[in-house]
Amino acid sequence: MVQLNEAMEPVALAVGLDLTDRAAQSELRADQLPWAKGKCFRSSAVIGSWSAWSGTWDDLVAPEQGLHLFLSVNGEERQSSPLSEMSVTPRQQIDALLPWAPVATGDVLFTGTPQGVGQLHPGDRVVARLTGPDGEELSKIEVSCA
């Protein structure tokens, strides 16, 4: 995820968990209703520590930057993916948002999900990390599911 400045450029990075209540989402989709309720619940969006970023949107997914996402649940790795493998890049996301969304300075954008999404259960221990070149940790989340 990225935080934006007044020029709508990224200024900081953090790892984030953007969770979905799949049961609520499925029920609402079946009735052809907006499924915001599936995204709006306590602790549905958890954000790790921020690291300053001086690169561009395109640099976020440049292989030479070495940015990598990891997620484990109860010590089992569920996700491990370089940002260079994102199917929709942060640049594509911001370019699609700017014409219609009221994006403003300081806004935070969740920018993508690697493969390996799965269900979480009460008591699960979740660790998410964003690393840079040489595996340096840029951001981390450690939480237990309620």
C-alpha positions, -999 to +999 in steps of 0.1 A: +000+000+000+011+036-006+005+070+009+002+100-015+015+135-017-002+165-033+011+155-067-006+121-063+028+104-062+038+078-036+057+091-006+056+061+017+051+023+017+036-001+042+023-037+042-015-039+047-041-065+053-073-057+034-098-083+046-132-093+033-161-110+050-167-135+022-201-147+035-215-111+035-199-104+002-215-135-014-249-128+000-249-092-012-235-102-047-263-128-050-288-100-045-269-078-069-263-053-041-231-033-034-209-054-012-193-027+009-206-044+041-182-073+032-153-048+036-165-028+066-160-045+099-137-041+129-100-047+119-108-052+082-079-030+072-047-034+092-016-012+083+020-019+092+047+007+098+055+032+071+088+035+052+096+066+032+096+061-006+113+084-031+107+064-062+079+066-088+048+046-093+067+025-119+096+019-095+072+002-071+071-028-094+105-026-110+123-059-104+156-041-095+138-025-065+134-060-051+101-052-032+085-084-020+054-093+000+052-122+024+022-135+045+022-164+069-007-178+090+002-198+121+038-200+108+028-214+074+037-193+044+006-184+024+019-156+002+053-148-012+055-126-042+076-098-057+057-066-065+069-070-100+044-098-105+013-077-097-014-081-124-027-046-119+002-022-111-001+007-087+004+030-117-026+014-135-047+017-103-040+054-097-045+062-134-079+045-132-089+063-099-078+099-106-105+107-133-134+099-109-123+093-073-117+122-049-081+111-042-063+136-019-030+142-002-024+117+026-048+091+012-038+055+015-043+030-013-042-007-010-025-017-042-029-054-048-031-090-035-006-118-044-018-153-049-026-174-018-056-155-003-074-177+021-098-178+050-087-167+085-102-181+117-104-168+153-070-173+170-050-174+138-017-156+140-010-136+109+024-121+100+027-099+069+060-083+057+071-060+029+108-063+022+132-044+000+165-053-017+186-078+003+155-088+023+156-057+045+122-053+063+104-022+053+071-029+071+056-056+092+022-066+108+018-092+135-018-098+146-040-125+161-075-128+146-104-122+170 
